[in-house]
Amino acid sequence: MTQVTGKVCVTGAGGYLGSWVVKHLLSNNYTVHGTVRQPGDAKYAHLNQLERASHNLQLFKADVLDYDSLCSAITGCTGVFHVASPVPSTIVPNPQEEVIEPAVKGTLTVLKACVESNVKRVVVVSSVTAVSLNPRWPVGQIKDEACWSDKEYCAATKNWYCLSKTEAESEAFEFAKKSGLDVVTVCPTLIWGPLLQSTINASSKVLINLLKGGLNSYLCFCTSTPT
Ligand SMILES: NC(=O)c1ccc[n+]([C@@H]2O[C@H](COP(=O)([O-])OP(=O)(O)OC[C@H]3O[C@@H](n4cnc5c(N)ncnc54)[C@H](OP(=O)(O)O)[C@@H]3O)[C@@H](O)[C@H]2O)c1
């Protein structure tokens, strides 16, 4: 019989990256609690078809702004991968409500639920956009953990996605310092590869558009300004 490794929660389990995280955890014998916003929606059907999903995957309805729903999903888990965050592929009319709040307040709400549930370690998926948008960083100097995107510059240039990821990651570290929660962040660049889900996410749209000879959606994803 296969030994179960442990119980881990993945927020945004049905998205592009979240689905891959769930797949890898299941294939490494973890029991997975995945959060989705609309359980029963056909866009999550692929999750139940993953190997070992029938026994080891449980989906929970949770919004990252809803503390109680997160607690239900996180209770009993030793680790959490916080993947859920809005990744717009078009201009958003209300960036504060649609992008920044779910990213920043959502991350803090997840972290609070982790403290409540005595989670041992949380991996917060940040982004290279939390690092790269800093016009004052010396040219040629390697951008490392000391380099953060300039929030004022992000706001002035309407880079709402970059602002959301920068604020979310820095608030996550502040929260970790105050609470003692073990928080690790990762900052991927553009992630490309096979899609497990039936819908097309923003970074895959960039690739599709580039293959079709366009550049617009790449610029839109990176800068959130009309091109
Ligand atoms: N793809 C990349 O190139 C890339 C690069 C760097 C960092 N990242 C980061 O990786 C993470 C996943 O991105 P992705 O490319 O996989 O995008 P995605 O496919 O659009 O997935 C985003 C996920 O976030 C969830 N979500 C959004 N708002 C939410 C809310 N208010 N409450 C609960 N869930 C919410 C969505 O849930 P629903 O399914 O319910 O809509 C979806 O599952 C994000 O944190 C993103 O910033 C991605």
The ligand as an SDF file (V2000), in Angstrom:
LIG
                    3D

 48 52  0  0  0  0  0  0  0  0999 V2000
    1.6980   32.0670  -15.1570 N   0  0  0  0  0  0  0  0  0  0  0  0
    2.7810   32.8120  -14.9890 C   0  0  0  0  0  0  0  0  0  0  0  0
    3.5580   33.0640  -15.9150 O   0  0  0  0  0  0  0  0  0  0  0  0
    3.1160   33.3400  -13.6160 C   0  0  0  0  0  0  0  0  0  0  0  0
    4.3540   33.9650  -13.4180 C   0  0  0  0  0  0  0  0  0  0  0  0
    4.6730   34.4370  -12.1580 C   0  0  0  0  0  0  0  0  0  0  0  0
    3.7980   34.2820  -11.1100 C   0  0  0  0  0  0  0  0  0  0  0  0
    2.5810   33.6830  -11.3260 N   0  0  0  0  0  0  0  0  0  0  0  0
    1.6730   33.5410  -10.1840 C   0  0  0  0  0  0  0  0  0  0  0  0
    1.2070   32.2110  -10.1400 O   0  0  0  0  0  0  0  0  0  0  0  0
   -0.1080   32.1880   -9.5860 C   0  0  0  0  0  0  0  0  0  0  0  0
   -1.0360   31.4240  -10.4870 C   0  0  0  0  0  0  0  0  0  0  0  0
   -1.0770   32.0330  -11.7580 O   0  0  0  0  0  0  0  0  0  0  0  0
   -1.6470   31.2600  -13.0380 P   0  0  0  0  0  0  0  0  0  0  0  0
   -0.7880   31.6380  -14.1750 O   0  0  0  0  0  0  0  0  0  0  0  0
   -1.8480   29.8470  -12.6990 O   0  0  0  0  0  0  0  0  0  0  0  0
   -3.0430   32.0090  -13.2460 O   0  0  0  0  0  0  0  0  0  0  0  0
   -4.5320   31.4480  -13.3470 P   0  0  0  0  0  0  0  0  0  0  0  0
   -4.5870   30.2030  -14.1510 O   0  0  0  0  0  0  0  0  0  0  0  0
   -5.3490   32.6060  -13.7850 O   0  0  0  0  0  0  0  0  0  0  0  0
   -4.8680   31.0780  -11.8580 O   0  0  0  0  0  0  0  0  0  0  0  0
   -5.1960   32.0420  -10.9070 C   0  0  0  0  0  0  0  0  0  0  0  0
   -5.9580   31.3580   -9.8130 C   0  0  0  0  0  0  0  0  0  0  0  0
   -6.2710   32.3070   -8.8080 O   0  0  0  0  0  0  0  0  0  0  0  0
   -7.5880   32.0860   -8.4020 C   0  0  0  0  0  0  0  0  0  0  0  0
   -8.1870   33.3070   -7.8500 N   0  0  0  0  0  0  0  0  0  0  0  0
   -8.1730   34.5530   -8.3650 C   0  0  0  0  0  0  0  0  0  0  0  0
   -8.8310   35.3890   -7.5500 N   0  0  0  0  0  0  0  0  0  0  0  0
   -9.2720   34.6440   -6.4980 C   0  0  0  0  0  0  0  0  0  0  0  0
  -10.0230   34.9040   -5.3180 C   0  0  0  0  0  0  0  0  0  0  0  0
  -10.4900   36.1420   -5.0450 N   0  0  0  0  0  0  0  0  0  0  0  0
  -10.2900   33.8790   -4.4660 N   0  0  0  0  0  0  0  0  0  0  0  0
   -9.8500   32.6370   -4.7370 C   0  0  0  0  0  0  0  0  0  0  0  0
   -9.1450   32.3120   -5.8270 N   0  0  0  0  0  0  0  0  0  0  0  0
   -8.8670   33.3110   -6.6900 C   0  0  0  0  0  0  0  0  0  0  0  0
   -8.3420   31.6090   -9.6340 C   0  0  0  0  0  0  0  0  0  0  0  0
   -9.4550   30.8950   -9.1940 O   0  0  0  0  0  0  0  0  0  0  0  0
  -10.6800   30.4790  -10.1050 P   0  0  0  0  0  0  0  0  0  0  0  0
  -10.2380   29.2200  -10.7780 O   0  0  0  0  0  0  0  0  0  0  0  0
  -11.7890   30.2830   -9.1410 O   0  0  0  0  0  0  0  0  0  0  0  0
  -10.9170   31.6100  -11.0690 O   0  0  0  0  0  0  0  0  0  0  0  0
   -7.2720   30.7340  -10.2850 C   0  0  0  0  0  0  0  0  0  0  0  0
   -7.3340   29.4250   -9.7870 O   0  0  0  0  0  0  0  0  0  0  0  0
   -0.5060   33.6480   -9.3420 C   0  0  0  0  0  0  0  0  0  0  0  0
   -0.2250   33.9690   -7.9970 O   0  0  0  0  0  0  0  0  0  0  0  0
    0.4300   34.4160  -10.2830 C   0  0  0  0  0  0  0  0  0  0  0  0
    0.6430   35.7360   -9.8360 O   0  0  0  0  0  0  0  0  0  0  0  0
    2.2160   33.2100  -12.5530 C   0  0  0  0  0  0  0  0  0  0  0  0
  1  2  1  0
  2  3  2  0
  2  4  1  0
  4  5  1  0
  4 48  2  0
  5  6  2  0
  6  7  1  0
  7  8  2  0
  8  9  1  0
  8 48  1  0
  9 10  1  0
  9 46  1  0
 10 11  1  0
 11 12  1  0
 11 44  1  0
 12 13  1  0
 13 14  1  0
 14 15  2  0
 14 16  1  0
 14 17  1  0
 17 18  1  0
 18 19  2  0
 18 20  1  0
 18 21  1  0
 21 22  1  0
 22 23  1  0
 23 24  1  0
 23 42  1  0
 24 25  1  0
 25 26  1  0
 25 36  1  0
 26 27  1  0
 26 35  1  0
 27 28  2  0
 28 29  1  0
 29 30  1  0
 29 35  2  0
 30 31  1  0
 30 32  2  0
 32 33  1  0
 33 34  2  0
 34 35  1  0
 36 37  1  0
 36 42  1  0
 37 38  1  0
 38 39  2  0
 38 40  1  0
 38 41  1  0
 42 43  1  0
 44 45  1  0
 44 46  1  0
 46 47  1  0
M  CHG  2   8   1  16  -1
M  END
$$$$
